């Protein structure tokens, strides 16, 4: 860690010496430690430190952006000069007015010493215990365990000076048997909050069930989707529906339909960095305070997120969701949450006369028809037929095609417990499990592939 005073002091000196009319510097840096394992043996243990500074300058309504991975004062000034040269060759941006003004930020807790100081030996000892759990069942384990720390700082010529340290720990556990595999994961800023034994036990239990996979008829089934499935879907909705660009360009199902119903009354989706399960950056990558933004409220289309320029274009207010300078996506939610319910996965299974329990989605594509939120994807890491309120047997992985507007209009139950899905300090999803009626499956996987855990 470099520290707040040193980073902001350096950025302030650079801005003070900048020849540009207005200057903005965004610093992102830190250390990521990785322990990767397969066949119940560690095969990779690495540590990476990286620094990135986004330099953005404005001359009138012309903007120039340069990215540099050096933190020296003179190197940063050279980057400022290059950004200024680029700005002078750019067309005017009619939606740019100015960089943000200073603001106050509601504090969030994203840094924990225990995570920052977690050692390679600690990660090795943790996965060793997981290997022992798996060995007792005759399974091998693959996966990865990461920990690390990071810093984000933003300073501009208007006086914005924001800083936030973060830590993150994430583990993925993929048990593999002769007949199948499963996957379980956990993420937290505080490594002490991860119950490694519980995460491993769930993965091992599912792997034991994922055998004698049978092919079932295609069509519509009730489904119980676990939190990881919802996270995949919601992250796509953030990009194709809840972001500023898709809304302004008329590609989002929300465009021209704010105030209309698109989902069931039990569905409320929002972006927030102040959840009990996880917290995030209190400001965006432009220095605006992060606001809690309700996107869907009890099934009604409520709003989208904006950065400063997209807000000007839409004649709205910034919500604190700006991305790093130079990114072409406008504003996107990156702390997406689905409001919990009052059920549990066990209760959903018990109430299901006939359906499927789905552990995970992959290869999701949300570009089929964004106006209908029509997506396709595959099931993975354990899909199970439920009959009479009990898991009957594993089934082969299936392809699904479904409108998320339709699916989220057919939610029968939502779990009270939510999981944090993510592997980065600033971006994550907080998702429950859901029970959905009549989810559409259109294909079956004929060949099983080996694990490719991350």
Rosetta blueprint (number, residue, H / E / L):
1 X L
2 X L
3 X L
4 X H
5 X H
6 X H
7 X H
8 X H
9 X H
10 X H
11 X H
12 X H
13 X H
14 X H
15 X H
16 X H
17 X H
18 X L
19 X L
20 X L
21 X L
22 X E
23 X E
24 X E
25 X E
26 X E
27 X E
28 X E
29 X E
30 X E
31 X E
32 X E
33 X E
34 X E
35 X E
36 X E
37 X E
38 X E
39 X L
40 X L
41 X E
42 X E
43 X E
44 X E
45 X E
46 X E
47 X E
48 X E
49 X E
50 X E
51 X E
52 X E
53 X E
54 X E
55 X E
56 X E
57 X E
58 X E
59 X E
60 X L
61 X L
62 X E
63 X E
64 X E
65 X E
66 X E
67 X E
68 X E
69 X L
70 X L
71 X L
72 X L
73 X H
74 X H
75 X H
76 X H
77 X H
78 X H
79 X H
80 X H
81 X H
82 X H
83 X H
84 X H
85 X H
86 X H
87 X H
88 X L
89 X L
90 X L
91 X L
92 X L
93 X L
94 X L
95 X L
96 X L
97 X L
98 X L
99 X L
100 X L
101 X L
102 X L
103 X L
104 X L
105 X L
106 X L
107 X L
108 X L
109 X L
110 X L
111 X L
112 X L
113 X H
114 X H
115 X H
116 X H
117 X L
118 X L
119 X L
120 X H
121 X H
122 X H
123 X H
124 X H
125 X H
126 X H
127 X H
128 X H
129 X H
130 X H
131 X H
132 X H
133 X H
134 X H
135 X H
136 X L
137 X L
138 X L
139 X L
140 X E
141 X E
142 X E
143 X E
144 X E
145 X E
146 X E
147 X E
148 X E
149 X E
150 X E
151 X E
152 X E
153 X E
154 X E
155 X E
156 X E
157 X L
158 X L
159 X L
160 X L
161 X E
162 X E
163 X E
164 X E
165 X E
166 X E
167 X E
168 X E
169 X E
170 X E
171 X E
172 X E
173 X E
174 X E
175 X E
176 X E
177 X L
178 X L
179 X L
180 X L
181 X E
182 X L
183 X L
184 X E
185 X E
186 X E
187 X E
188 X E
189 X L
190 X L
191 X H
192 X H
193 X H
194 X L
195 X L
196 X H
197 X H
198 X H
199 X H
200 X H
201 X H
202 X H
203 X H
204 X H
205 X H
206 X H
207 X H
208 X H
209 X H
210 X L
211 X L
212 X L
213 X L
214 X E
215 X L
216 X L
217 X L
218 X L
219 X E
220 X E
221 X E
222 X E
223 X E
224 X E
225 X E
226 X L
227 X H
228 X H
229 X H
230 X H
231 X H
232 X H
233 X H
234 X H
235 X H
236 X H
237 X H
238 X H
239 X H
240 X H
241 X L
242 X L
243 X L
244 X H
245 X H
246 X H
247 X H
248 X H
249 X L
250 X L
251 X L
252 X L
253 X L
254 X L
255 X L
256 X L
257 X L
258 X L
259 X L
260 X L
261 X E
262 X L
263 X L
264 X L
265 X L
266 X L
267 X L
268 X L
269 X E
270 X E
271 X E
272 X L
273 X L
274 X E
275 X L
276 X L
277 X L
278 X L
279 X E
280 X L
281 X L
282 X L
283 X E
284 X L
285 X L
286 X L
287 X L
288 X L
289 X E
290 X L
291 X L
292 X L
293 X E
294 X E
295 X E
296 X E
297 X E
298 X L
299 X L
300 X E
301 X E
302 X L
303 X L
304 X L
305 X L
306 X L
307 X L
308 X H
309 X H
310 X H
311 X H
312 X H
313 X H
314 X H
315 X L
316 X L
317 X L
318 X L
319 X L
320 X L
321 X L
322 X L
323 X L
324 X L
325 X L
326 X L
327 X L
328 X L
329 X L
330 X L
331 X L
332 X L
333 X L
334 X L
335 X E
336 X E
337 X E
338 X E
339 X L
340 X L
341 X L
342 X L
343 X E
344 X L
345 X H
346 X H
347 X H
348 X H
349 X H
350 X H
351 X H
352 X L
353 X L
354 X E
355 X E
356 X E
357 X E
358 X E
359 X E
360 X E
361 X E
362 X E
363 X E
364 X E
365 X E
366 X E
367 X E
368 X E
369 X E
370 X H
371 X H
372 X H
373 X L
374 X E
375 X E
376 X E
377 X E
378 X E
379 X E
380 X E
381 X E
382 X E
383 X E
384 X E
385 X E
386 X E
387 X E
388 X L
389 X L
390 X E
391 X E
392 X E
393 X E
394 X E
395 X E
396 X L
397 X L
398 X E
399 X E
400 X E
401 X E
402 X E
403 X E
404 X H
405 X H
406 X H
407 X H
408 X L
409 X L
410 X L
411 X E
412 X E
413 X E
414 X E
415 X E
416 X L
417 X L
418 X L
419 X E
420 X E
421 X E
422 X L
423 X L
424 X L
425 X L
426 X L
427 X L
428 X E
429 X E
430 X E
431 X E
432 X L
433 X L
434 X E
435 X E
436 X E
437 X E
438 X E
439 X E
440 X E
441 X E
442 X E
443 X E
444 X E
445 X L
446 X L
447 X L
448 X L
449 X L
450 X L
451 X L
452 X L
453 X L
454 X L
